[in-house]
Amino acid sequence: MAVPTSTTLLKMENIPNKGRGLIAAQDLKAGQIILTESPLLLYSASPLFSPSPSPYCHHCFRTLPPSQIFSCPSCSNYLFCSQKCLSIALNSSHSSWTCQTLSHLQNPASPLSEKPSQLQLQARFIVAAYNLAIRTPSDLQALLSLHSIPNDDESDAIVYASKFIHSLISPFCPPHMNFSPQLAAKLIAIERANSFCLMEPYSPNGPQRSIKAYGIYQRTTICNHDCIPNACRFDYVETGEPGDEHNTDIVLRLIKDVSAGSEICISYFRINKDYSTRKRILMEDFGFVCECDRCKIEANWNEGENKDSDLPHVIFLSKFVCDKVNCAGTLAPLPPKDGEKCNVLECNFCGNLKVDSTT
């Protein structure tokens, strides 16, 4: 089955022991942009009862300017960086239904006020998903078609969260939509397996970057994980213009050449993490054990054994992990020009540019 992109670069196939994955439909070059995609659903990572207001536009998630901030005319909790962002949001993500429901949930007397931030974020997600269903039912079906993680250890927590959240939202739900706790539970399980993070701006002197928003991208989520990926994802949230409809797009770019028929893989986290950390994250958050070549080797290593190794994956890490302070993002070549590879690498985390002296 072909992946619906603007090109014929990729196709979707079932990968043994992995499920669906993206395959190169032709030979591809390092730096090549293979997929650009807008989010199916996007929502703030700020808890509903955050001690301070979010400093980001609730539509495009750029940092709010110091002046000329636009607020929702019906509530005081949602701010926007431009009139355009406000107008778009009022007709999409911050519809009148969303505004009314979120205002109810954020009332100081709401039972959510004393609940953990994770449950507050799950409530924010369910509102966003229900709003998606009300506006464009076909998008809800696309969301429901995505893979979810069967995790017995989490099932009781998901059932509790879905029943609790749905009970708070149901008085505002249109009767014909047939929303239910079972639907909410399925959505939460899907969100766990498919959400991508949009990160706060990089600062060399600040703390580790936090998450500003979560997005679900229908095609990008098909990409499987590898601890030595051949592609990585970029976003340009802060570089877009106010009201830019595409600044929250996710961009997949190749780190190295990929031959036709090869699987396209990304890393689900920064690639410099050690074996035990990678193993824990993949099992806890994604429900699988990675069997890539790097993991097979590092599973038998003693701590620190890789420092002077000349193994291919160690050389890969030394070349493609950004060395800027407080970063450790993944470097990928800029797109080729006139068919020629570019020897300038860009970090997908801090945006730093670095000349690749090995090419």
DAZI-V474310 format. One record per pair of residues at least 4 apart in sequence whose C-alpha atoms are under 8 Angstrom apart, sorted by sequence separation. I is the first residue (numbers start at 1). J is the second residue. D is the distance in Angstrom with one decimal. If there is no record, write none. Layout:
I;J;D + I;J;D
//
This chain:
14;18;7.5 + 15;19;5.2 + 24;28;7.3 + 28;32;6.9 + 46;50;6.4 + 57;61;4.5 + 65;69;6.8 + 71;75;7.7 + 72;76;6.4 + 81;85;6.6 + 82;86;6.4 + 83;87;6.1 + 84;88;6.1 + 85;89;6.0 + 86;90;6.1 + 87;91;6.6 + 88;92;6.3 + 89;93;5.1 + 90;94;4.9 + 91;95;5.4 + 94;98;5.4 + 95;99;6.1 + 96;100;6.1 + 97;101;6.1 + 98;102;5.9 + 99;103;6.0 + 100;104;6.3 + 101;105;6.3 + 102;106;6.0 + 103;107;6.2 + 106;110;6.4 + 109;113;7.1 + 111;115;7.3 + 115;119;6.5 + 116;120;6.6 + 117;121;6.2 + 118;122;6.2 + 119;123;6.2 + 120;124;6.3 + 121;125;6.2 + 122;126;6.2 + 123;127;6.3 + 124;128;6.3 + 125;129;6.1 + 126;130;6.0 + 127;131;6.0 + 128;132;6.2 + 129;133;6.4 + 130;134;6.3 + 131;135;6.2 + 132;136;5.8 + 133;137;4.4 + 136;140;7.0 + 137;141;6.5 + 138;142;6.3 + 139;143;6.2 + 140;144;6.1 + 141;145;6.2 + 142;146;7.0 + 151;155;6.3 + 152;156;7.8 + 154;158;6.2 + 155;159;6.1 + 156;160;6.1 + 157;161;6.1 + 158;162;6.0 + 159;163;6.2 + 160;164;6.1 + 161;165;5.9 + 162;166;5.8 + 163;167;6.1 + 164;168;6.7 + 165;169;6.4 + 166;170;5.6 + 167;171;7.7 + 169;173;6.7 + 173;177;7.3 + 174;178;7.9 + 179;183;6.4 + 180;184;6.4 + 181;185;6.1 + 182;186;6.3 + 183;187;6.2 + 184;188;6.2 + 185;189;6.3 + 186;190;6.2 + 187;191;6.1 + 188;192;6.3 + 189;193;6.7 + 190;194;6.2 + 191;195;5.5 + 203;207;7.6 + 217;221;5.9 + 218;222;7.4 + 219;223;7.8 + 225;229;7.3 + 236;240;6.4 + 240;244;6.0 + 254;258;7.9 + 258;262;6.5 + 267;271;6.5 + 273;277;6.3 + 274;278;6.2 + 275;279;6.0 + 276;280;6.2 + 277;281;6.2 + 278;282;6.1 + 279;283;6.2 + 280;284;6.0 + 281;285;5.6 + 282;286;5.0 + 283;287;4.3 + 291;295;6.0 + 292;296;6.4 + 293;297;6.4 + 294;298;6.1 + 295;299;5.7 + 296;300;7.5 + 297;301;7.1 + 301;305;6.1 + 305;309;7.6 + 310;314;6.4 + 311;315;6.4 + 312;316;6.1 + 313;317;6.2 + 314;318;6.3 + 315;319;6.3 + 316;320;6.0 + 317;321;5.5 + 323;327;7.0 + 324;328;6.9 + 336;340;5.2 + 337;341;6.7 + 347;351;4.8 + 5;10;7.9 + 14;19;5.2 + 15;20;5.8 + 56;61;5.0 + 57;62;5.6 + 64;69;7.0 + 71;76;6.5 + 72;77;7.6 + 80;85;6.1 + 81;86;7.8 + 89;94;4.9 + 90;95;4.7 + 93;98;7.3 + 94;99;5.9 + 105;110;5.8 + 108;113;6.4 + 115;120;6.9 + 132;137;6.9 + 133;138;7.5 + 150;155;8.0 + 179;184;7.7 + 216;221;7.4 + 273;278;6.2 + 281;286;7.4 + 282;287;6.2 + 283;288;5.0 + 290;295;6.8 + 291;296;6.2 + 301;306;7.8 + 309;314;6.4 + 310;315;6.3 + 322;327;6.6 + 323;328;6.0 + 336;341;4.5 + 337;342;7.0 + 346;351;5.9 + 347;352;5.2 + 2;8;8.0 + 14;20;4.4 + 15;21;6.1 + 56;62;5.5 + 57;63;6.3 + 71;77;7.8 + 72;78;5.7 + 80;86;5.7 + 89;95;6.8 + 90;96;7.0 + 104;110;7.3 + 106;112;7.7 + 133;139;6.8 + 173;179;7.3 + 203;209;7.8 + 240;246;7.8 + 241;247;7.7 + 258;264;8.0 + 282;288;5.9 + 283;289;6.1 + 322;328;4.8 + 335;341;7.3 + 336;342;5.3 + 346;352;5.7 + 347;353;6.6 + 3;10;6.3 + 13;20;5.6 + 14;21;6.1 + 56;63;4.5 + 57;64;5.6 + 71;78;5.9 + 72;79;6.4 + 79;86;8.0 + 105;112;6.8 + 106;113;7.4 + 112;119;7.9 + 132;139;6.6 + 133;140;5.0 + 202;209;6.3 + 240;247;5.1 + 282;289;6.6 + 321;328;5.5 + 322;329;5.2 + 335;342;6.6 + 346;353;4.6 + 2;10;7.0 + 3;11;5.0 + 12;20;6.7 + 13;21;5.6 + 46;54;6.5 + 55;63;6.0 + 56;64;5.1 + 71;79;4.4 + 72;80;7.9 + 112;120;6.6 + 132;140;6.2 + 201;209;7.0 + 239;247;7.5 + 282;290;7.4 + 306;314;7.1 + 321;329;5.8 + 322;330;6.0 + 333;341;7.9 + 334;342;5.9 + 345;353;5.6 + 346;354;6.5 + 2;11;4.4 + 3;12;5.8 + 12;21;5.7 + 13;22;6.4 + 55;64;5.8 + 70;79;5.7 + 71;80;6.0 + 170;179;7.6 + 200;209;5.6 + 238;247;7.6 + 321;330;5.0 + 322;331;6.1 + 333;342;6.1 + 334;343;7.6 + 344;353;6.5 + 345;354;5.1 + 1;11;6.3 + 2;12;5.7 + 12;22;4.7 + 13;23;6.8 + 69;79;6.6 + 70;80;5.0 + 199;209;6.4 + 200;210;5.6 + 237;247;4.8 + 279;289;6.6 + 320;330;5.7 + 321;331;6.0 + 333;343;6.4 + 334;344;6.0 + 344;354;5.6 + 345;355;6.1 + 1;12;5.5 + 11;22;5.7 + 12;23;6.0 + 69;80;6.0 + 70;81;6.2 + 129;140;7.1 + 199;210;5.9 + 200;211;5.8 + 236;247;5.7 + 237;248;5.4 + 279;290;7.1 + 320;331;4.7 + 333;344;5.6 + 334;345;5.9 + 344;355;4.5 + 345;356;6.5 + 1;13;6.7 + 10;22;6.4 + 11;23;5.3 + 69;81;5.4 + 70;82;6.2 + 199;211;4.5 + 200;212;5.5 + 235;247;7.3 + 236;248;6.8 + 319;331;8.0 + 320;332;7.0 + 333;345;4.1 + 334;346;6.3 + 343;355;5.9 + 344;356;5.8 + 10;23;5.6 + 11;24;6.6 + 68;81;7.4 + 69;82;6.7 + 70;83;6.4 + 198;211;5.9 + 199;212;5.4 + 235;248;6.5 + 236;249;7.6 + 332;345;5.1 + 333;346;6.1 + 343;356;5.2 + 10;24;4.9 + 11;25;6.0 + 44;58;7.0 + 68;82;7.5 + 72;86;7.1 + 166;180;6.9 + 167;181;8.0 + 197;211;6.1 + 198;212;5.8 + 199;213;7.1 + 235;249;6.3 + 331;345;5.6 + 332;346;5.4 + 343;357;7.5 + 9;24;6.1 + 10;25;4.9 + 43;58;8.0 + 71;86;7.5 + 166;181;5.7 + 197;212;7.5 + 198;213;5.1 + 235;250;5.2 + 331;346;5.2 + 332;347;6.6 + 9;25;5.2 + 10;26;7.8 + 64;80;7.1 + 65;81;6.4 + 70;86;6.9 + 197;213;6.0 + 198;214;6.0 + 234;250;5.9 + 235;251;6.2 + 331;347;4.3 + 332;348;7.6 + 343;359;6.4 + 8;25;6.8 + 9;26;6.2 + 64;81;5.3 + 197;214;4.8 + 198;215;7.3 + 233;250;6.5 + 234;251;5.0 + 330;347;5.4 + 331;348;6.3 + 63;81;7.8 + 163;181;5.0 + 166;184;6.9 + 196;214;5.6 + 197;215;6.4 + 233;251;5.4 + 234;252;6.4 + 329;347;5.9 + 330;348;5.7 + 9;28;7.9 + 62;81;7.5 + 162;181;5.3 + 195;214;6.0 + 196;215;5.2 + 233;252;4.5 + 234;253;7.5 + 294;313;6.5 + 329;348;5.9 + 330;349;6.9 + 58;78;6.4 + 162;182;7.3 + 195;215;5.4 + 196;216;6.1 + 232;252;5.7 + 233;253;6.3 + 275;295;6.6 + 329;349;4.7 + 58;79;6.1 + 59;80;6.7 + 163;184;7.8 + 195;216;4.8 + 196;217;7.7 + 231;252;6.6 + 232;253;5.7 + 328;349;7.6 + 329;350;7.0 + 57;79;5.8 + 58;80;5.7 + 102;124;7.7 + 159;181;7.8 + 162;184;5.2 + 163;185;7.9 + 194;216;6.0 + 195;217;7.6 + 231;253;5.5 + 232;254;6.4 + 327;349;6.7 + 56;79;7.7 + 57;80;4.4 + 162;185;5.0 + 194;217;7.7 + 231;254;4.1 + 232;255;6.8 + 275;298;6.2 + 327;350;6.6 + 10;34;7.5 + 53;77;7.6 + 56;80;7.6 + 57;81;5.4 + 75;99;7.2 + 161;185;7.6 + 230;254;5.9 + 231;255;5.0 + 275;299;6.7 + 9;34;6.5 + 56;81;7.9 + 60;85;6.9 + 74;99;7.4 + 102;127;7.5 + 191;216;7.5 + 230;255;5.2 + 231;256;7.4 + 322;347;6.3 + 59;85;5.8 + 101;127;7.5 + 159;185;5.9 + 162;188;7.6 + 195;221;7.8 + 229;255;7.7 + 230;256;5.8 + 59;86;7.3 + 158;185;5.9 + 194;221;5.8 + 230;257;7.8 + 75;103;7.2 + 230;258;7.4 + 324;352;8.0 + 59;88;7.8 + 98;127;6.6 + 5;35;7.0 + 59;89;5.9 + 98;128;7.4 + 158;188;6.9 + 220;250;8.0 + 322;352;8.0 + 58;89;8.0 + 158;189;7.4 + 220;252;7.9 + 98;131;6.5 + 217;250;7.8 + 231;264;6.6 + 232;265;8.0 + 233;266;7.5 + 59;93;7.5 + 97;131;7.3 + 230;264;6.4 + 231;265;6.0 + 232;266;5.3 + 93;128;6.9 + 229;264;7.8 + 230;265;5.8 + 231;266;5.2 + 232;267;7.0 + 95;131;7.7 + 229;265;5.2 + 230;266;6.5 + 198;235;7.6 + 201;238;7.5 + 229;266;4.8 + 93;131;7.2 + 148;186;7.8 + 228;266;8.0 + 229;267;5.8 + 93;132;7.8 + 122;161;7.7 + 126;165;7.9 + 150;189;7.7 + 198;237;7.9 + 226;265;5.7 + 227;266;7.9 + 228;267;7.3 + 149;189;6.1 + 224;264;7.5 + 225;265;5.4 + 226;266;6.0 + 227;267;5.8 + 148;189;5.3 + 149;190;7.0 + 223;264;6.6 + 224;265;5.2 + 225;266;5.2 + 226;267;5.5 + 119;161;6.7 + 123;165;5.8 + 127;169;7.8 + 144;186;7.8 + 148;190;4.3 + 223;265;5.7 + 224;266;6.5 + 225;267;5.1 + 92;135;7.5 + 134;177;7.3 + 144;187;7.0 + 147;190;6.2 + 148;191;7.6 + 149;192;7.2 + 223;266;6.6 + 225;268;6.1 + 228;271;7.2 + 133;177;8.0 + 146;190;6.6 + 148;192;7.2 + 149;193;5.8 + 227;271;6.2 + 148;193;5.4 + 272;317;6.9 + 144;190;7.4 + 147;193;6.8 + 148;194;7.7 + 271;317;7.6 + 143;190;7.9 + 147;194;7.5 + 146;194;7.6 + 130;179;7.8 + 272;321;6.9 + 271;321;7.3 + 272;328;6.9 + 48;105;7.8 + 49;106;6.7 + 48;106;6.1 + 126;184;6.6 + 129;187;7.8 + 270;328;6.9 + 271;329;7.7 + 270;329;6.0 + 271;330;7.1 + 270;330;6.9 + 126;187;7.4 + 126;188;7.6 + 105;168;7.3 + 49;113;6.2 + 105;169;7.9 + 226;290;7.6 + 48;113;8.0 + 227;292;6.8 + 122;188;7.1 + 226;292;6.3 + 228;294;7.1 + 227;294;6.6 + 49;117;7.9 + 101;169;6.7 + 227;295;7.4 + 48;117;7.7 + 47;117;5.4 + 47;118;7.6 + 49;120;7.6 + 101;172;6.6 + 48;120;5.6 + 146;218;7.5 + 47;120;5.5 + 48;121;6.9 + 47;121;5.4 + 46;121;7.2 + 97;172;7.8 + 143;218;7.2 + 45;121;6.7 + 48;124;7.2 + 142;218;7.3 + 255;331;7.3 + 256;332;7.8 + 47;124;7.9 + 255;332;4.6 + 254;332;6.7 + 255;333;6.3 + 253;332;7.2 + 254;333;7.6 + 44;124;7.7 + 43;124;7.2 + 43;125;6.5 + 253;335;8.0 + 43;128;6.8 + 228;313;6.8 + 42;128;7.6 + 41;128;7.2 + 41;129;7.2 + 228;316;7.7 + 41;132;7.5 + 193;285;7.3 + 192;285;7.2 + 193;286;6.0 + 192;286;7.7 + 232;330;7.2 + 40;139;7.1 + 232;332;7.4 + 231;332;7.9 + 40;143;7.6 + 235;348;7.6 + 234;348;5.2 + 233;348;6.8 + 234;349;7.8 + 232;348;7.5 + 208;326;6.6 + 207;326;7.7 + 204;324;7.5 + 205;325;7.9 + 206;326;7.9 + 204;325;5.5 + 205;326;7.4 + 204;326;5.5 + 203;326;7.5 + 204;327;7.5 + 202;327;7.7 + 151;287;6.9 + 149;286;6.5 + 150;287;7.5 + 149;287;6.4 + 202;349;7.3 + 202;350;5.4 + 201;350;7.8 + 61;212;7.4 + 61;213;7.4 + 56;212;7.6 + 85;242;7.1 + 84;242;7.6 + 85;243;4.6 + 84;243;5.2 + 85;244;8.0 + 82;242;6.0 + 83;243;7.9 + 81;242;6.3 + 82;243;6.4 + 81;243;7.6 + 45;211;6.3 + 46;212;7.0 + 45;212;5.2 + 46;213;7.6 + 44;212;6.2 + 45;213;4.5 + 44;213;4.3 + 45;214;6.2 + 43;213;5.6 + 44;214;6.3 + 42;213;7.0 + 43;214;5.5 + 42;214;5.8 + 43;215;6.6 + 42;215;4.3 + 41;215;5.7 + 42;216;6.6 + 40;215;7.4 + 41;216;5.4 + 62;237;5.9 + 63;238;7.0 + 39;215;5.9 + 40;216;5.6 + 41;217;7.4 + 61;237;6.8 + 62;238;5.1 + 39;216;5.6 + 40;217;5.4 + 60;237;7.2 + 61;238;7.9 + 39;217;4.7 + 40;218;6.3 + 62;240;7.9 + 38;217;6.7 + 39;218;7.4 + 37;217;6.8 + 62;242;7.6 + 37;219;7.5 + 60;242;7.5 + 37;220;7.4 + 60;243;6.6 + 59;243;8.0 + 60;244;7.1 + 35;220;7.8 + 60;245;7.5 + 60;247;6.7 + 61;248;7.8 + 60;248;6.5 + 22;222;6.5 + 21;222;5.4 + 22;223;5.7 + 20;222;6.3 + 21;223;5.4 + 22;224;7.7 + 20;223;8.0 + 21;224;5.9 + 20;224;8.0 + 18;224;7.5 + 38;246;6.6 + 39;248;7.2 + 38;248;6.6 + 39;249;6.4 + 38;249;4.4 + 39;250;7.7 + 37;249;5.2 + 38;250;6.5 + 36;249;6.5 + 37;250;5.4 + 36;250;5.7 + 37;251;6.6 + 36;251;4.5 + 3;219;7.4 + 35;251;5.9 + 36;252;6.4 + 34;251;7.8 + 35;252;5.2 + 33;251;7.0 + 34;252;5.7 + 35;253;7.4 + 33;252;5.8 + 34;253;5.9 + 33;253;4.4 + 34;254;7.3 + 32;253;5.5 + 33;254;6.6 + 31;253;5.7 + 32;254;5.5 + 30;253;7.8 + 31;254;4.9 + 30;254;5.0 + 31;255;5.9 + 29;254;7.1 + 30;255;5.3 + 31;256;7.0 + 30;256;4.0 + 29;256;6.6 + 30;257;4.5 + 29;257;4.5 + 30;258;7.5 + 28;257;5.8 + 29;258;6.4 + 27;257;7.7 + 28;258;5.1 + 27;258;5.9 + 28;259;6.2 + 27;259;4.4 + 28;260;7.3 + 26;259;6.6 + 27;260;4.5 + 24;258;7.2 + 26;260;4.1 + 24;259;6.9 + 25;260;5.3 + 26;261;7.1 + 24;260;5.0 + 25;261;6.1 + 23;260;7.7 + 24;261;5.3 + 23;261;5.8 + 24;262;5.6 + 23;262;5.6 + 24;263;6.3 + 23;263;4.4 + 24;264;6.6 + 22;263;5.8 + 23;264;5.6 + 21;263;7.0 + 22;264;5.5 + 21;264;7.5 + 22;265;7.7 + 31;332;6.2 + 30;332;7.7 + 31;333;4.4 + 32;334;7.7 + 33;335;6.7 + 30;333;6.4 + 31;334;5.1 + 32;335;5.0 + 31;335;4.4 + 32;336;6.4 + 30;335;7.6 + 31;336;6.1 + 30;336;7.6 + 29;336;7.7 + 31;341;7.2 + 30;341;6.9 + 31;342;7.4 + 29;341;7.4
//
